[in-house]
Amino acid sequence: MDNKDSEAEIHPLKTEDVKVQENHENSVERRIVNKQSSQLSRLSRWRTAAFFISLFLCLIIVFAFSFIIPCPERPVSERTWFRNYNHAAAYQFLAIQDANKDKVQDVIFAFKASNGSSSFNRSCLDEGLPSPCAFIAAVSGTNGRALWEGPAAEEVEWMECGIKQLGEAEAPGCLVVGKPVSLTAVDLHTGEIQWRHSSDFGANYTVLTPVSVIPDVDSDGVQDLIIFTATGDKIKTFIHSGKNGKQIGSTGSLTVDGKPRYIRLNLDSSSSYFLFYTENSLYAYSLKDLYSAATGMEIKLPGLQQDPQWEKNIDHTTHRLSLLSFGDIRYLAKIPGQSRENILVVNSDMAMLISVHNLQTFWTLNVSRVVSEPLLGYYKPDVLGIVLESEIGPNRKKVMVIESGSGTVQWNLKLNSRAESPGPATLSTADHRSTFLIWGEYQVPGNETTSRDPLQKLYLFHPSYTNVLLELRNSTDQIIAFDALLFERSRHACYVLLRGPQPSEEPGTVSLMKRKLKEDVSGSRVIWLNQVAVDSEQYIRDRLYRMRFHSRV
């Protein structure tokens, strides 16, 4: 310190210079700091402005979608609707498709009359057909309003809707097989006729149903159709263009030993087989064989390949399946398996499930005289079951739910039943099971009477109450067709009834009805299958009324 003080006394100017320099450096540093602070402050203001502008834009967008831009209107479906046609007769066809693109299923059916309904005022003469003739009509699933309607053929042999591509427009359509022989393609959305083509199916023929859609074999960009007709022990094969209805190639001929029916098996994406069955025999033809027989040509397309394992088991002279021998075959049905569909064979006294991989039997079950097509449903969550109805006496039947994997009977019920009684239906529920709808007349065990004609009553059964039936309705009219389905995805469970005279009978009133299932559940009669009442009847109605449904893929 003494040295510094003495130096300051000796060199006073030098000390002043140092102080000035230090003050200058401090001033520069303060200016830099102030400049940086100003820049940071300006940047902070920009960030704040950007935040509030973004928030304001978000609020505008939310406000626009909430209040200004209208949400798509959801169709309001009536709980019950009727549509009546006077001086008419109904065909036994009922198709459910979305015809007007409102995401609600609609009903398509066929009836015979001289004139259509007053909604369209169409007549048979409009299409050059004799009167009366067959009309095809589409009715809205929401309110029963007629969407389209028109004459299609003199008589309807078969009708199939939901074909994805049909006609020049390559739009979804319905194929009508008429008599005298005609094929008519109808646009599903407009009802307009896409094409009509006459064909020679021969005399005294029967169309084997359903009609099958096959890959595009004539390279016109539209899938094609294969149609089988039976006359005696002969099956004729016709391949028609889906675009214009013209026949492709010539008519193929197959020989069987009785009145045939058939199912189609898609073994994988490249091979497809048709199984024709009579009372005593089972025949197998690949789609490739049928195409080659009709056209005399070989073609390589998806679905037109052969399965080596199946070819080993087919007698190529008779086309019988050598490993399978059954008597009195009543039904063949496809049952989904883990990787492939399997085959359910039902004859007069037995049901058996056959593996399509090696044609070996999974299980067999004694069952007598099955009276309706096998149906799929779920008694246990996600465990596929098979519904069979078998005759157990005059005007008596037994309804069984069978586990598809093991053949175990999970539930059964005995009912009085008419010969013309509709078959059962199932609806998938949100608990991964099914609701079962069954026609018949339940009588308390020990009080059964079969002397009178049984009543037609519709019952509901759900596996959550194994000892309860709900009696939904009692119908005295002649039921031509019945179906139950979800009219919207995972909701709007309904059933459809088509009632009235058939074309072979005198014309009368044809009635088409859609009814929401919940409407019948709320006013249903609870029937206890045993004397143990677990809950009150109203509690059961309320619980089943609140039951939710699920659309399986």
Disulfide bonds with the S-S distance in Angstrom:
Cys124-Cys133 2.14
Cys161-Cys174 2.04
